[in-house]
Amino acid sequence: MIKVPQRFDQSLMVKISDMYYIQGLTQKEISERAHIHRTEISRILKDARAMGIVNISINTETETAKELEDYLIRKFGLKKAVVVPNSKRDDNDLNALSIYASLFISKLVKSGEHIGLGWGSTLFSVINAMDNDDKKDDVTVLPIVGGPMGKLIANYHVNHLAHVLADKFNGTGLTLDTPAFVSNEELKKELIENPNIREIIQLWRQLDIAIFGIGSALITDAPEWQAFYKNTNFKSYFSGNMVGDILSHPYDIHGAMAPGIQNNLIAMPLEQLKTVPYAIGIAYGTEKVDAILGALRGGWLNCLITTENTAHELEKATGNHSQM
């Protein structure tokens, strides 16, 4: 029996098989809808046939994900929603999410564009899943938030991620040499007067794509969260009714930001993030549902990449209980 290729989860093979055999789409149409290179689709279909994946049972799973995508787009006015079908393995959500997100982003990026990045383990997994041979011309990748105050795993640092993604596209990676959260407004003013930091901040106005994770009030005890905000009073902003954060901007379930945070923060303002043509939030999991919902209500992203289970929870939270 042919094994599933390591870079493709079985749920992805099921989705592609459904599009081709049940929905009758051409390989070109599948490429545009699923954000997968056409050269990869025929191989997926061949292996799916050999493994016996192609049968009537595949239709329900993929239709559910597609309907959830359509719901999220309608409900929150998104440009795009990517809902990753449930994996048969509960521990495989991040792998499947990373494959879908990496393919979507690779297809979206064009030569000459400026890409802004946040930090974190999810972005590291997404960027790591990208092909090394998907070269572009004159792509610039830059941080849109400062670095940690503590000892964060190097792979999750925004400067590291910017250079890795730039290498994937054969582009230029830039560095933002300042912490995200500083002790007072005077220090912030001093830091952003540095010519190198000022250059990065000015480039935020030229972004074509911004890619970021979504933090949650339910994960503030996680080691990487603790490392990022070590020796700061950030948690005092992240209290009360705050449910999540984007680029270290805490907000409540309605998307309203914590007051005063911008005085101590070196990060792209969320209002400025709204002007980016593609602002892509990537997040999943039960602990992230309220945070994602607040971000959607605030309009802080126009593209969402999440899992089917998470999308179902978002649907329930917004009052749509239709059976799919």
N, C-alpha and C positions, 0 to 999 in steps of 0.2 A: 504493500500500500504506500502511496506517495505521502510524505509528511507535509504538514502545513509549512510553507516557507517561514523562517524565523521572523521576518519583518512584517508578516501579515497575520493578524489574529483571525481565527475562524469566523468571527462575527463579520469581519470585513469581506471575506470570501462569500458569505451568505448574502450580504447586501448587494454585491456586484452580480451574483448569480440571479438574484431576484430581479434586478433592473434589466438584465439581458433576456432571461428566459420567461419571466412572468409578465413584466411590464413592456417588453418588446423594444427597449431602447437600443439604439446603435452604440457601438463602442465609443464613437465620438461624443454622443450625448451623455454616456456614462462618465466619460472623462471630464466633461464640463460640470456635471452635477456632483460627482463624488470627489473631484479635485485629485484625480489620479492620472498619471501619465498614460497615454494610450498604449504604449509599449508594454506596460505592466498588466493591462487588463486581460489580454489574451492568455497570458500565463496563469493568471488567477482562475479564469474560466476553465482552462484545461485541467488544472489540479482539482477544481471543484467537481468536475465530472468524474475524475478518477476516484475521488474520495466519497462519491455518492451524496454530496451535499445538495445537488440539484433535485429538489422535490417540492411538492406543494406546501410543505410546512414552513418554507422560508418566507412566505409572503407576509404572514402576520407580524413577524419581528420587524421587518424593514418598513412596512407600512406604518407601524407605530412610531418609529423614529422619525420618519418623514412628516407625519402629521404633527408631531411635537415641534419639529422645526418650523412648520408653517404657523403653528399656534404662537410660538414665541416671537416670530417676525411680526405677526398681526398685532399681538397684544402690546408689544413694546416698541414698535416702529423700527425694528432692526434692519440693517442692510442684509445681514446673513446670520443664520443660526446653523451650527453643525452639531447634531445630536448623535453621539456614538452609540450604536446598538449594544444592548447588554451582552456582556461576555459570559460564557458558561463558567468561567473561573472568577470568583469574587476578587482574587488578588491581582487580576489582570487589567483592571480599569485604567490605571495610569498608562500602561503600555499601549492599550487600544486608543486611548485619548491622544497620546503622543503621536501615534502614526497618523491619525486623522488630521490633527492640528498641523503636523509638519507638512503633509501633502497640501493642505489648504493654503498654508502660508507660502510654500514654495511656488505654487501656481499663481498666487496673488502678486508676489514681488516682481517688479519690472526693473529693467536697467535704469540707472540714473536716480533711483529713489533713495529717500532718507527713512531709515527705520529706527524707531525708538523702543527701548527695552526696559522692563522692570527686572526684578530679581526673584530668585526662589527655586525650589526643587522641581516644581512643575515645568517651569520654563526650561530648566536644564534638561529635563527628560524630552521635551518637545524638540529642542534644538539638536540634541544628541541623536534623535531619530531621523533627522534630515539627511538626504543624500549628500555625498561629498563632491559630486560631479555636476551639481545643478548651478553652473556658473552664470553670473550676470555681468553686466558692464557698469562700472562706476556706481556701485551701491555703497552707501555710508550707513553704518550701524552705530548708534550712540546711546548712552544711558539717559533715562528720563527721571532718574531718582539717584540720590547719593548712596553711599555705601554704609556698612554697619558700624556700630560703635563697639561691638564686641568681636570675638573671634568666630566668624562665620565660615562654614565649609567653603573653600575657594571656588568649587564648581558652581555654587549658587550666587556668587558675587556678580553684580550687574556688569562690572568692567570685564570680568572673565567671559560672561555670556556674550557681550557685545563683540569681543574679538573672535570667539568661536563661530558665531553666526556670520560675521564678516568673512571668515575663512571659507565657510561653506559656499558662499556666493562669490568668492574671489574679490571681495570688496575691501573697504577700509573700516576698521574698528577704532572708535574713539573712547577716551577714558575720562571719567568725571572723578577727580581726586578730592573728594570732600565727603564727610558723613551726611547721611540724609537728615539727621535730627541733631540740631546744635542747641547749646544751653540758653542762648538769648538772641534777640534781634540784632544787636550790635555786632556780634560775631558773624551772624549770617551776612550782614552787609559787607563786612570786611572780606569774607571768603568769596562772595560773588563778584567782587571787584578784581579778583585775580583774572588776568587775561585769558588763561586757558579755561577756567570755569565759565567766564562770561561768554566765550565762544560757543561752548556747548549749550548754554541757556538760550542764546540767540538762535541756534539751529533748531530748537524745539518748535519754532514758528514755521519751519520748513518741512515738518514731518509729513510723509505720505501714509505711513503705517505706524501704529503704536501697538505693542504686544506686552501684556502684563497679566500677572496672576491677581487673584482676589483674596485678601486676608479675611479672617473671621475672628470675632470676639471669643469664639469657643476654642481657639487654638493658641491663646496667648501663653500657655504653659509649655508649648512645644519648644524643643531645644533651639531650632533655627530662629524662631521668633525671639526667644530670650537673648540669643547671641546678637541679633541685629540691633535690638534696642537696649542693650546692656548699659547701665550707668546713666540712663536718661529718665525723665519723668513722662515719657510717651504714654505709659499706661494710664496716667491720670486723664489724658484726652480720650483714651479708649475705654471709658467707663460709662456708667449710667445706661443710656439707651442706644449706645453705639453698637452696631452689629457687624461691621466689616470695614475694610479699608482698601483703597487703591492707591498705589504709590505713596503709602504712609499717610493718606488723608482719611481719617475715620469718618464714618457717616452712619445715620440711623436707618431704620427699615424703610423710611420714605425717601432716602437718598440725600437728606440734609446733612451737611458737613459739620463736624465739631468746630465751634467758634475758636478763633485765635491760633489755630494750628499752623497757619501759613507763616506766622512770625518766626517760627523756629525750624521751619522745614525747607530743605533744599531739594525740590522735586518739581516736576512739571505740574502747574495748577490744573485741577480737574476741569475748570471752565475752559482752559486752553485745550485740554484734551478733547473737548467736544468739537473743536475745529478740525481735528485730524480726519482725513477722508475715511480711513479704516482704523478704528479703535477696538482692538480685539482683546476681550477678556477671556481667560481660560481658567476654569475651575470646576470642581465636581465634589460630590460627597455630601452626606447628610449635614455635617457641621458647617457647610458652606451655603446652604439653601437661603437663609435669611440675608447673608452677605451679598449673594448674587442678586436676590430680589431687590435689596436696597440700591445696588448699583444700577440695575435696570430701571428702577423708578426714578433715580436721579439723572438718568440719561448719560451716565459716565462711560458707556460703551455703545457701539453700534453693531458689533459682531460678538456673538457668544459661542464658545465651544465648550460643550459639557457632555455628560453621559445621559443615557436614557433614563436611568433611575432618578438622577438629579432633576432632569427636565420634568418628569412626572411629579416630583415634589413641588416644583415651581408652579406647575399647572394647578395642583391642589391648593396651594397657598393663595392663588389668585382667583379661586372660586370657580374654575372650570372643571367639572367632574364628569365630563362626557366619557363614555366607554370607547376605547379604541381597539 
